[in-house]
Amino acid sequence: MSQLLAGAASVSIGPRAEDLREGVYLGGFGSYRQRRATGVHDEPCCRALAISDGETTAVLAALDLVGASGPLLASIRSEAAKLTGLPATQVIISCTHSHASPDMQGLWGGTGARYQTHVAQQSASAIGQAFDALVPASVRAATTTLGRVVRNRRGWSETDETLTMLRVLGVDQTPIATLLNYACHPTASGPANTEVSRDWCGYAVDAVEEALGGVAIYVNGAIGDVNPAADGGFEHARSLGEAVATCAIASLAAADDLDGPLVVRTEPLLLPMNFERLSGRVHDAVARAGPALSVLSKTGGMRTASVALHAAARPDLAQLVAAFAGTAERNIAHHEGGAYLPTHCGYLQLGSQVEAFAAPGEVLTRLGLPLRASLTAPHRLFLGLTHDTLGYFVPEDEWMTGHNNNYEESVSYGKHAGTVVAEALLALVPHAEQTPA
């Protein structure tokens, strides 16, 4: 049996007074610059868990953000790699997707540059602290189900009700960390709220920390079409968060002891940008112009255009340009005559008892459930919005069928994006390699 090591840390990434004065816009609801933060209800953090089997080490960090831009994620990974000595591929960053958090993608108005730098530095610091805190540890896993607190907003009967926990203790039983994985949009505080908040995820981790000690870390699952069953204010957020925490804590009574080895696979992925309403000629032009567009985006030209369009009372166009800027700054690739977006997907395994997929966006339920079912370990995590924040991944047979007025399709890289990601994830599974074609 491998002796596992673990460490954890939590560092605030909340906006300071000067950041709020400069302007912090909340992400997830509404149009461009519609929701400027008026204060901080509860502090967003970067929470990090480092785990090692003595040979392989990885750090999983969860940011209380609706999403993060490509440059921000790259900055955090790069600095964290310097602090830890780990390859950047073993620094795994996820966003909880709170719709009451600062907009670090620029889609809803963004934040000031100094606050972006602050978030990057604080997040890297949390990862470094978790790595430095590595000590001999024991890990246990528990899986249960929690239903009736969420709903499928696209009208399907199913959601992924799986709630999985990893409980990490020092050899002297000192609490180190608790990792929670469940699928639900953090939208309970509602679109009228203008205070920075972790939404229901914050109440969940606070309740777990109060009951169990250590650092509680929440990573969202296949949340693409899953919303709280009740929302509209912080009481709804509290109710859902505490329900998740109560169920998770109770599941520990039947937890399994884990051992190593630790397997971490992070692979690059070229995601095709298939906007079906655009002609092949336009696709080719976008692909060929990718490098120039990336330069324009990184110099701030496209963000400046968004602000100007907002000032001209065109928030719809401002948001569209901001979205294209976010895509362009990830370095659009011209490949085989098409436009592709470089990203990553991942797979983790701890012994024979735990497996996890890491997907770079919001996977819909009918895509996520078969992926989870493809794993064979008794405890299976689905880590959504991990490695990147790239919108929705929709099953092909569900594409443009009118569900939720095709909203998720409007924030997707195309009909085939979900299939491409699913196939890339399945290719990472060791036992899948042994399956005959």
Solvent accessible surface area in square Angstrom, and as a share of the most:
residue,aa,sasa,rsa
1,M,202,0.90
2,S,44,0.29
3,Q,99,0.44
4,L,5,0.02
5,L,48,0.24
6,A,0,0.00
7,G,1,0.01
8,A,19,0.15
9,A,10,0.07
10,S,48,0.31
11,V,22,0.12
12,S,40,0.26
13,I,0,0.00
14,G,3,0.03
15,P,9,0.06
16,R,85,0.31
17,A,62,0.48
18,E,69,0.31
19,D,2,0.01
20,L,38,0.19
21,R,170,0.62
22,E,82,0.37
23,G,5,0.05
24,V,0,0.00
25,Y,23,0.09
26,L,1,0.01
27,G,0,0.00
28,G,16,0.15
29,F,44,0.18
30,G,42,0.40
31,S,37,0.24
32,Y,9,0.03
33,R,76,0.28
34,Q,114,0.51
35,R,12,0.04
36,R,105,0.38
37,A,8,0.06
38,T,103,0.60
39,G,16,0.15
40,V,54,0.31
41,H,74,0.33
42,D,27,0.14
43,E,81,0.36
44,P,0,0.00
45,C,17,0.10
46,C,0,0.00
47,R,16,0.06
48,A,0,0.00
49,L,7,0.03
50,A,0,0.00
51,I,18,0.09
52,S,3,0.02
53,D,22,0.11
54,G,56,0.54
55,E,167,0.75
56,T,37,0.22
57,T,18,0.10
58,A,2,0.02
59,V,1,0.00
60,L,15,0.07
61,A,0,0.00
62,A,2,0.02
63,L,0,0.00
64,D,7,0.04
65,L,0,0.00
66,V,0,0.00
67,G,0,0.00
68,A,0,0.00
69,S,12,0.08
70,G,14,0.14
71,P,57,0.36
72,L,9,0.05
73,L,4,0.02
74,A,52,0.41
75,S,53,0.34
76,I,0,0.00
77,R,42,0.15
78,S,56,0.36
79,E,67,0.30
80,A,0,0.00
81,A,21,0.17
82,K,152,0.65
83,L,89,0.44
84,T,12,0.07
85,G,67,0.64
86,L,20,0.10
87,P,71,0.45
88,A,45,0.35
89,T,61,0.36
90,Q,36,0.16
91,V,1,0.00
92,I,1,0.01
93,I,1,0.01
94,S,0,0.00
95,C,2,0.01
96,T,3,0.01
97,H,11,0.05
98,S,0,0.00
99,H,13,0.06
100,A,0,0.00
101,S,0,0.00
102,P,0,0.00
103,D,0,0.00
104,M,1,0.00
105,Q,23,0.10
106,G,9,0.09
107,L,35,0.17
108,W,36,0.13
109,G,9,0.09
110,G,6,0.06
111,T,28,0.16
112,G,12,0.11
113,A,77,0.60
114,R,154,0.56
115,Y,1,0.00
116,Q,47,0.21
117,T,71,0.41
118,H,33,0.15
119,V,0,0.00
120,A,11,0.08
121,Q,111,0.49
122,Q,49,0.22
123,S,0,0.00
124,A,1,0.01
125,S,36,0.23
126,A,0,0.00
127,I,1,0.00
128,G,6,0.06
129,Q,87,0.39
130,A,0,0.00
131,F,52,0.21
132,D,113,0.58
133,A,43,0.33
134,L,41,0.20
135,V,68,0.39
136,P,61,0.38
137,A,5,0.04
138,S,47,0.30
139,V,1,0.01
140,R,83,0.30
141,A,0,0.00
142,A,2,0.02
143,T,56,0.32
144,T,37,0.22
145,T,93,0.54
146,L,25,0.12
147,G,23,0.22
148,R,230,0.84
149,V,34,0.20
150,V,16,0.09
151,R,109,0.40
152,N,15,0.08
153,R,41,0.15
154,R,4,0.01
155,G,68,0.65
156,W,78,0.27
157,S,117,0.75
158,E,59,0.27
159,T,20,0.12
160,D,2,0.01
161,E,70,0.31
162,T,24,0.14
163,L,1,0.01
164,T,0,0.00
165,M,1,0.00
166,L,14,0.07
167,R,23,0.09
168,V,0,0.00
169,L,26,0.13
170,G,4,0.04
171,V,100,0.58
172,D,106,0.55
173,Q,115,0.51
174,T,70,0.41
175,P,53,0.33
176,I,22,0.11
177,A,0,0.00
178,T,0,0.00
179,L,5,0.02
180,L,0,0.00
181,N,1,0.01
182,Y,1,0.01
183,A,1,0.01
184,C,0,0.00
185,H,0,0.00
186,P,0,0.00
187,T,6,0.03
188,A,0,0.00
189,S,5,0.03
190,G,3,0.03
191,P,85,0.53
192,A,96,0.75
193,N,19,0.10
194,T,45,0.26
195,E,62,0.28
196,V,0,0.00
197,S,0,0.00
198,R,19,0.07
199,D,1,0.00
200,W,0,0.00
201,C,2,0.01
202,G,1,0.01
203,Y,30,0.12
204,A,0,0.00
205,V,4,0.03
206,D,59,0.31
207,A,28,0.21
208,V,1,0.00
209,E,46,0.21
210,E,156,0.70
211,A,64,0.49
212,L,35,0.18
213,G,26,0.25
214,G,33,0.32
215,V,25,0.14
216,A,1,0.00
217,I,0,0.00
218,Y,3,0.01
219,V,0,0.00
220,N,0,0.00
221,G,1,0.01
222,A,1,0.00
223,I,0,0.00
224,G,0,0.00
225,D,0,0.00
226,V,0,0.00
227,N,17,0.09
228,P,1,0.01
229,A,53,0.41
230,A,57,0.44
231,D,61,0.31
232,G,53,0.51
233,G,20,0.19
234,F,42,0.17
235,E,122,0.55
236,H,74,0.33
237,A,0,0.00
238,R,100,0.36
239,S,72,0.46
240,L,11,0.06
241,G,0,0.00
242,E,72,0.32
243,A,32,0.25
244,V,0,0.00
245,A,1,0.01
246,T,92,0.53
247,C,27,0.16
248,A,0,0.00
249,I,50,0.25
250,A,71,0.55
251,S,17,0.11
252,L,25,0.12
253,A,102,0.79
254,A,84,0.65
255,A,11,0.08
256,D,60,0.31
257,D,101,0.52
258,L,11,0.05
259,D,31,0.16
260,G,9,0.09
261,P,82,0.51
262,L,10,0.05
263,V,43,0.25
264,V,28,0.16
265,R,74,0.27
266,T,19,0.11
267,E,83,0.37
268,P,100,0.63
269,L,23,0.11
270,L,70,0.35
271,L,0,0.00
272,P,17,0.10
273,M,2,0.01
274,N,48,0.24
275,F,66,0.28
276,E,89,0.40
277,R,208,0.76
278,L,81,0.40
279,S,60,0.39
280,G,58,0.56
281,R,204,0.74
282,V,64,0.37
283,H,31,0.14
284,D,39,0.20
285,A,56,0.44
286,V,29,0.17
287,A,0,0.00
288,R,157,0.57
289,A,40,0.31
290,G,0,0.00
291,P,87,0.55
292,A,70,0.54
293,L,37,0.18
294,S,6,0.04
295,V,96,0.55
296,L,87,0.43
297,S,5,0.03
298,K,113,0.48
299,T,103,0.60
300,G,24,0.23
301,G,28,0.27
302,M,17,0.07
303,R,58,0.21
304,T,92,0.54
305,A,41,0.32
306,S,0,0.00
307,V,59,0.34
308,A,58,0.45
309,L,46,0.23
310,H,62,0.28
311,A,88,0.68
312,A,66,0.51
313,A,79,0.62
314,R,107,0.39
315,P,47,0.29
316,D,83,0.43
317,L,65,0.32
318,A,0,0.00
319,Q,45,0.20
320,L,117,0.58
321,V,37,0.21
322,A,0,0.00
323,A,41,0.32
324,F,64,0.27
325,A,0,0.00
326,G,8,0.08
327,T,12,0.07
328,A,0,0.00
329,E,16,0.07
330,R,28,0.10
331,N,76,0.39
332,I,7,0.04
333,A,28,0.21
334,H,76,0.34
335,H,75,0.33
336,E,153,0.69
337,G,45,0.43
338,G,18,0.17
339,A,6,0.04
340,Y,44,0.17
341,L,0,0.00
342,P,51,0.32
343,T,4,0.02
344,H,61,0.27
345,C,1,0.01
346,G,0,0.00
347,Y,0,0.00
348,L,25,0.12
349,Q,40,0.18
350,L,8,0.04
351,G,7,0.07
352,S,86,0.56
353,Q,35,0.15
354,V,8,0.05
355,E,2,0.01
356,A,5,0.04
357,F,0,0.00
358,A,0,0.00
359,A,0,0.00
360,P,0,0.00
361,G,0,0.00
362,E,9,0.04
363,V,0,0.00
364,L,0,0.00
365,T,0,0.00
366,R,64,0.23
367,L,24,0.12
368,G,0,0.00
369,L,58,0.29
370,P,79,0.50
371,L,6,0.03
372,R,23,0.08
373,A,69,0.53
374,S,44,0.28
375,L,2,0.01
376,T,93,0.54
377,A,4,0.03
378,P,82,0.52
379,H,11,0.05
380,R,70,0.26
381,L,5,0.03
382,F,2,0.01
383,L,3,0.02
384,G,0,0.00
385,L,2,0.01
386,T,0,0.00
387,H,6,0.03
388,D,12,0.06
389,T,11,0.06
390,L,5,0.03
391,G,15,0.14
392,Y,9,0.03
393,F,0,0.00
394,V,0,0.00
395,P,11,0.07
396,E,60,0.27
397,D,102,0.53
398,E,2,0.01
399,W,36,0.13
400,M,79,0.35
401,T,77,0.45
402,G,42,0.41
403,H,50,0.22
404,N,51,0.26
405,N,140,0.72
406,N,36,0.19
407,Y,99,0.38
408,E,0,0.00
409,E,10,0.04
410,S,87,0.56
411,V,64,0.37
412,S,11,0.07
413,Y,28,0.10
414,G,2,0.02
415,K,70,0.30
416,H,76,0.34
417,A,1,0.01
418,G,0,0.00
419,T,44,0.25
420,V,37,0.21
421,V,0,0.00
422,A,11,0.08
423,E,108,0.48
424,A,21,0.16
425,L,0,0.00
426,L,66,0.33
427,A,69,0.53
428,L,12,0.06
429,V,1,0.01
430,P,32,0.20
431,H,56,0.25
432,A,38,0.30
433,E,111,0.50
434,Q,147,0.65
435,T,93,0.54
436,P,119,0.75
437,A,154,1.19
